[in-house]
Amino acid sequence: MQTVPTDIRFLLGDRPVLRAQRALVPVGYGLNAVLSGARLTPPLLPRDADGYRLQSLPVAALETIAKDFPGLIASSPQTYARHYIDMRPGFDAYMAQFSSKTRATLKRKMRKLAEANGGALDIRSYHAPDQVAAFFDLALPLATRTYQARLLDAGLPETPAFRSEAAALAAADRLRAYILFVDSAPVAYLYLPVAGDVLVYAYLGYDQAHAALSPGTVLQMHALEALFAEQRFAYFDFTEGDGAHKALFGTHYAHCATVFLLKPTLANRLLLASNRRFNAGVEATGAWLDKVGVKAKVKKLLRG
């Protein structure tokens, strides 16, 4: 298994203020592994690797980390709810789980965006092999203007390797991608690889200039209706990380964590200790801001 240059980030809200890079082997837990409680056998650690990055590790498995990965030191776990949609009951049952107020709000947002586009939504799908190039030609310039790329380093990748992977997925009918347009200009994209019967929420981005029209929400809602209609998928996996968007659309969640496991060098010990102290300070400050009633305002200010 090859190592991947990986940032261990010091986060102030969603914004990284410091980062240290290590060569880590990623170990990802797919949704089916999380739901089944299956234990993954980690790949052997290459000699040039600094350690592992465990992604979406079920929280229950934190108790056995020292046994499963002897000789390594662990970061404080970043815990979160891994949201997902159980698509098996169908679209009508899915919509029924929303309150009447939420359903009305979703319809109003879709209607508002349609009105801004002359009365109809313009959402185009890019699933076939001969559509992949067009998707990237439209989505990549948009990705540079998104909040996801600007602050979270989570924009749509521009590398030739990622394009080749997308083409291979499309050729195997394992890709669903969408772009939302306003006045013929792309304003939001959604990129979903398919793993078995699971749709993977890989990349969503939207132009901040159109944020008042809720383009990400509208695109997500439209895509879900189309995906439910295929009657092919069992789950829609929002992957690691919590968030209001994921909590809104998800029907269930699993308690998961991201953990860095590093070789016990002095530099790595200092890095993880500094990261723990920084996170504790941020958490204490957040609790105080919440207590005085200004946390939401500060969060909005940090996002720009």
GUMITOR-924492 format. One record per residue (C-alpha): residue number from 1; residue in three letters; x negated, y negated, z. Coordinates in steps of 0.25 Angstrom, whole numbers, plus 5000, padded with zeros to 4 digits. Layout:
<pts>
<NUM,ala,<X,Y,Z>>
...
</pts>
This chain:
<pts>
<1,met,<5000,5000,5000>>
<2,gln,<4994,4986,4996>>
<3,thr,<4993,4975,5005>>
<4,val,<5001,4962,5003>>
<5,pro,<4996,4948,5007>>
<6,thr,<5006,4945,5018>>
<7,asp,<5008,4932,5026>>
<8,ile,<5010,4932,5041>>
<9,arg,<5018,4919,5042>>
<10,phe,<5020,4910,5054>>
<11,leu,<5034,4905,5051>>
<12,leu,<5041,4892,5056>>
<13,gly,<5055,4896,5052>>
<14,asp,<5055,4901,5038>>
<15,arg,<5042,4893,5035>>
<16,pro,<5028,4899,5036>>
<17,val,<5019,4889,5042>>
<18,leu,<5007,4898,5043>>
<19,arg,<5003,4912,5037>>
<20,ala,<4992,4922,5038>>
<21,gln,<4990,4932,5027>>
<22,arg,<4987,4947,5029>>
<23,ala,<4986,4959,5019>>
<24,leu,<4998,4968,5024>>
<25,val,<5005,4980,5019>>
<26,pro,<5020,4977,5018>>
<27,val,<5029,4988,5024>>
<28,gly,<5043,4985,5020>>
<29,tyr,<5056,4991,5026>>
<30,gly,<5067,4992,5015>>
<31,leu,<5081,4991,5020>>
<32,asn,<5084,5006,5019>>
<33,ala,<5072,5009,5028>>
<34,val,<5077,4998,5038>>
<35,leu,<5091,5004,5038>>
<36,ser,<5087,5018,5039>>
<37,gly,<5076,5016,5050>>
<38,ala,<5066,5023,5042>>
<39,arg,<5051,5021,5046>>
<40,leu,<5042,5017,5035>>
<41,thr,<5028,5023,5034>>
<42,pro,<5018,5012,5032>>
<43,pro,<5008,5013,5021>>
<44,leu,<4994,5014,5025>>
<45,leu,<4987,5001,5028>>
<46,pro,<4976,4998,5017>>
<47,arg,<4962,4994,5023>>
<48,asp,<4964,4980,5018>>
<49,ala,<4977,4977,5024>>
<50,asp,<4980,4969,5037>>
<51,gly,<4992,4977,5040>>
<52,tyr,<5007,4978,5037>>
<53,arg,<5019,4970,5035>>
<54,leu,<5031,4977,5040>>
<55,gln,<5044,4971,5033>>
<56,ser,<5058,4973,5038>>
<57,leu,<5053,4983,5049>>
<58,pro,<5065,4988,5057>>
<59,val,<5064,4982,5071>>
<60,ala,<5066,4995,5077>>
<61,ala,<5053,4999,5071>>
<62,leu,<5045,4988,5078>>
<63,glu,<5044,4998,5090>>
<64,thr,<5035,5008,5082>>
<65,ile,<5026,4998,5074>>
<66,ala,<5014,5001,5083>>
<67,lys,<5016,5016,5081>>
<68,asp,<5018,5015,5066>>
<69,phe,<5007,5005,5064>>
<70,pro,<4996,5008,5074>>
<71,gly,<4984,4999,5074>>
<72,leu,<4991,4986,5069>>
<73,ile,<4996,4974,5076>>
<74,ala,<5010,4969,5074>>
<75,ser,<5016,4955,5072>>
<76,ser,<5028,4950,5079>>
<77,pro,<5040,4956,5071>>
<78,gln,<5048,4946,5063>>
<79,thr,<5062,4952,5065>>
<80,tyr,<5074,4949,5057>>
<81,ala,<5087,4954,5052>>
<82,arg,<5086,4962,5039>>
<83,his,<5099,4958,5033>>
<84,tyr,<5105,4967,5022>>
<85,ile,<5119,4969,5015>>
<86,asp,<5125,4983,5015>>
<87,met,<5131,4983,5001>>
<88,arg,<5138,4996,5001>>
<89,pro,<5152,4992,5006>>
<90,gly,<5153,4982,4994>>
<91,phe,<5154,4968,4991>>
<92,asp,<5168,4966,4997>>
<93,ala,<5164,4972,5010>>
<94,tyr,<5152,4963,5010>>
<95,met,<5159,4950,5008>>
<96,ala,<5169,4955,5019>>
<97,gln,<5158,4954,5029>>
<98,phe,<5157,4939,5028>>
<99,ser,<5166,4930,5035>>
<100,ser,<5177,4923,5027>>
<101,lys,<5169,4910,5030>>
<102,thr,<5156,4916,5025>>
<103,arg,<5163,4921,5012>>
<104,ala,<5169,4907,5010>>
<105,thr,<5156,4901,5012>>
<106,leu,<5149,4910,5001>>
<107,lys,<5160,4908,4991>>
<108,arg,<5159,4893,4993>>
<109,lys,<5144,4893,4991>>
<110,met,<5146,4901,4978>>
<111,arg,<5157,4891,4974>>
<112,lys,<5148,4879,4977>>
<113,leu,<5136,4884,4969>>
<114,ala,<5145,4888,4957>>
<115,glu,<5151,4874,4957>>
<116,ala,<5137,4868,4957>>
<117,asn,<5135,4876,4944>>
<118,gly,<5147,4872,4937>>
<119,gly,<5157,4882,4943>>
<120,ala,<5150,4895,4942>>
<121,leu,<5138,4903,4948>>
<122,asp,<5127,4906,4939>>
<123,ile,<5120,4918,4945>>
<124,arg,<5112,4927,4935>>
<125,ser,<5106,4941,4938>>
<126,tyr,<5093,4946,4934>>
<127,his,<5092,4961,4936>>
<128,ala,<5088,4967,4923>>
<129,pro,<5073,4968,4918>>
<130,asp,<5075,4958,4907>>
<131,gln,<5080,4948,4917>>
<132,val,<5069,4948,4927>>
<133,ala,<5060,4938,4920>>
<134,ala,<5071,4928,4919>>
<135,phe,<5074,4929,4933>>
<136,phe,<5060,4926,4937>>
<137,asp,<5059,4914,4927>>
<138,leu,<5071,4908,4934>>
<139,ala,<5069,4912,4948>>
<140,leu,<5054,4909,4950>>
<141,pro,<5055,4894,4947>>
<142,leu,<5066,4894,4957>>
<143,ala,<5059,4902,4968>>
<144,thr,<5049,4891,4969>>
<145,arg,<5060,4881,4974>>
<146,thr,<5066,4890,4984>>
<147,tyr,<5065,4889,4999>>
<148,gln,<5061,4904,4999>>
<149,ala,<5049,4901,4991>>
<150,arg,<5045,4887,4997>>
<151,leu,<5046,4891,5012>>
<152,leu,<5047,4906,5013>>
<153,asp,<5037,4911,5003>>
<154,ala,<5048,4920,4998>>
<155,gly,<5051,4915,4984>>
<156,leu,<5052,4924,4972>>
<157,pro,<5038,4930,4968>>
<158,glu,<5032,4925,4956>>
<159,thr,<5021,4936,4954>>
<160,pro,<5021,4945,4941>>
<161,ala,<5021,4957,4950>>
<162,phe,<5035,4953,4956>>
<163,arg,<5040,4950,4942>>
<164,ser,<5036,4964,4938>>
<165,glu,<5042,4970,4950>>
<166,ala,<5055,4963,4947>>
<167,ala,<5055,4968,4933>>
<168,ala,<5053,4982,4938>>
<169,leu,<5064,4981,4947>>
<170,ala,<5073,4976,4937>>
<171,ala,<5070,4987,4927>>
<172,ala,<5074,4997,4938>>
<173,asp,<5087,4989,4941>>
<174,arg,<5081,4986,4955>>
<175,leu,<5082,4970,4954>>
<176,arg,<5093,4960,4956>>
<177,ala,<5090,4946,4954>>
<178,tyr,<5099,4933,4953>>
<179,ile,<5097,4919,4950>>
<180,leu,<5108,4908,4953>>
<181,phe,<5108,4896,4944>>
<182,val,<5114,4882,4946>>
<183,asp,<5115,4873,4933>>
<184,ser,<5107,4884,4926>>
<185,ala,<5095,4883,4936>>
<186,pro,<5091,4894,4945>>
<187,val,<5094,4890,4960>>
<188,ala,<5093,4904,4967>>
<189,tyr,<5088,4918,4964>>
<190,leu,<5089,4932,4971>>
<191,tyr,<5080,4943,4969>>
<192,leu,<5084,4957,4973>>
<193,pro,<5076,4970,4971>>
<194,val,<5083,4983,4973>>
<195,ala,<5078,4994,4982>>
<196,gly,<5086,5007,4980>>
<197,asp,<5100,5002,4984>>
<198,val,<5095,4990,4991>>
<199,leu,<5095,4975,4986>>
<200,val,<5083,4968,4992>>
<201,tyr,<5084,4953,4994>>
<202,ala,<5070,4949,4989>>
<203,tyr,<5071,4935,4985>>
<204,leu,<5082,4924,4985>>
<205,gly,<5078,4909,4982>>
<206,tyr,<5086,4897,4979>>
<207,asp,<5083,4882,4975>>
<208,gln,<5083,4874,4988>>
<209,ala,<5089,4862,4979>>
<210,his,<5102,4870,4978>>
<211,ala,<5102,4875,4993>>
<212,ala,<5116,4868,4995>>
<213,leu,<5122,4877,4985>>
<214,ser,<5118,4890,4993>>
<215,pro,<5112,4897,4981>>
<216,gly,<5105,4908,4988>>
<217,thr,<5119,4912,4995>>
<218,val,<5126,4911,4982>>
<219,leu,<5116,4919,4974>>
<220,gln,<5116,4930,4985>>
<221,met,<5131,4931,4986>>
<222,his,<5132,4932,4970>>
<223,ala,<5121,4943,4970>>
<224,leu,<5128,4951,4981>>
<225,glu,<5141,4951,4974>>
<226,ala,<5134,4956,4961>>
<227,leu,<5125,4967,4969>>
<228,phe,<5137,4972,4976>>
<229,ala,<5144,4974,4963>>
<230,glu,<5133,4983,4958>>
<231,gln,<5137,4993,4969>>
<232,arg,<5122,4998,4969>>
<233,phe,<5116,4993,4982>>
<234,ala,<5118,4997,4996>>
<235,tyr,<5110,4985,5003>>
<236,phe,<5106,4971,5000>>
<237,asp,<5093,4970,5009>>
<238,phe,<5089,4955,5013>>
<239,thr,<5076,4961,5018>>
<240,glu,<5067,4955,5029>>
<241,gly,<5070,4942,5035>>
<242,asp,<5082,4936,5041>>
<243,gly,<5090,4924,5036>>
<244,ala,<5104,4917,5035>>
<245,his,<5106,4922,5020>>
<246,lys,<5103,4936,5024>>
<247,ala,<5111,4936,5036>>
<248,leu,<5123,4930,5028>>
<249,phe,<5123,4940,5017>>
<250,gly,<5118,4953,5025>>
<251,thr,<5128,4963,5031>>
<252,his,<5118,4970,5040>>
<253,tyr,<5104,4968,5045>>
<254,ala,<5093,4976,5051>>
<255,his,<5083,4971,5062>>
<256,cys,<5069,4971,5055>>
<257,ala,<5055,4965,5057>>
<258,thr,<5043,4961,5049>>
<259,val,<5030,4964,5056>>
<260,phe,<5015,4962,5052>>
<261,leu,<5006,4973,5057>>
<262,leu,<4991,4969,5056>>
<263,lys,<4978,4975,5059>>
<264,pro,<4973,4971,5073>>
<265,thr,<4962,4962,5069>>
<266,leu,<4960,4949,5077>>
<267,ala,<4965,4940,5066>>
<268,asn,<4978,4948,5064>>
<269,arg,<4980,4948,5079>>
<270,leu,<4978,4933,5080>>
<271,leu,<4988,4931,5068>>
<272,leu,<4999,4939,5074>>
<273,ala,<4997,4933,5088>>
<274,ser,<4998,4919,5081>>
<275,asn,<5010,4923,5073>>
<276,arg,<5017,4928,5086>>
<277,arg,<5014,4915,5093>>
<278,phe,<5019,4907,5082>>
<279,asn,<5032,4915,5080>>
<280,ala,<5035,4914,5095>>
<281,gly,<5033,4899,5094>>
<282,val,<5042,4897,5082>>
<283,glu,<5053,4906,5089>>
<284,ala,<5052,4897,5102>>
<285,thr,<5053,4884,5094>>
<286,gly,<5065,4890,5086>>
<287,ala,<5072,4894,5099>>
<288,trp,<5069,4880,5104>>
<289,leu,<5074,4873,5092>>
<290,asp,<5087,4882,5092>>
<291,lys,<5089,4878,5106>>
<292,val,<5089,4863,5103>>
<293,gly,<5097,4865,5091>>
<294,val,<5088,4861,5080>>
<295,lys,<5083,4874,5075>>
<296,ala,<5091,4874,5062>>
<297,lys,<5087,4860,5058>>
<298,val,<5072,4863,5060>>
<299,lys,<5074,4876,5052>>
<300,lys,<5080,4868,5041>>
<301,leu,<5069,4858,5041>>
<302,leu,<5058,4869,5040>>
<303,arg,<5065,4875,5028>>
<304,gly,<5064,4861,5021>>
</pts>
